Amino acid sequence: MFLQIKNSQDLVKILDIQELIDPNLDIVHAQDQEGQEEQEPDSFKKENLVFPSGEGLPRCWLDANYRMAKAS
């Protein structure tokens, strides 16, 4: 899966989807997609990533307590 770094055109390839959807983790490991050479994996904060369309990540991927906040 590819995501985009906010406020840039840079894409990153997510290496572990479970890391991405786990709301208890605030970073994911991904590879920057620049140039023709495969880049080394790096850590990216989920809050700095969006879908290539510009849409933000689902809240349930970012906040483990999203259901509690909604009830308030």
N, C-alpha and C positions, 0 to 999 in steps of 0.2 A: 504494500500500500504506500502511496506517495502522499505526503503532506507538504504544505508550503510554510516557510518561515514568515511570520507576520511582517508587514511593511517591507517586503522584498519579493522578488520573483524566484528566489532560491527554493528548490525542491529537495526534500530529503526522503529517503526510502526507509520506512519503518522496518526494523529487523524482527521484532517480536510483537505481534498484535495483542497478546495477553498483557504485555506491559502497558500498551496504549489504553486498553479499556479498563485497567485496574485503577479505580479512583483513589486507592491508597498510595499510589506512586505518583510523584510529581515530575519525573523525568522519564524519557524513553531513549533507547539506543537506536540510532539511525545512521545512514550513510548519506553525506552530502552528494548531490548529483551535479557536480560541476566538472566540466572537461570530459575527456574520453576515458581516462584512467579511473578504475574503481577506487573510491576514497576509503580511508580507514573509518571504522565505526566511531561515533562520537555521541555524547550525551546532549539532549535537548530538553528544555523545560516545556512541558505540555502547554503551559499558558502562552508560549510564544509560537504555537503552531496552529494552523488553520487548514481547512480543505483547500485544494487548488482553486475552487470556485470563490474563495474568500469567506465562506461560512465557517463559523467557529466550531470547535469540537463540542459534542454533547456534554451537558453539565454532569451527567451521571458518569462520565469518564474522568472528570476533574475533581469532583467533590463527593467524598464517601457519605456525607450527611445531607445530600441534596433533598432527600424526602423530608427530613426534619425541617429544613429551612422553608420548604414549600408549605408546610402545615401552619407555620406561624402567621 
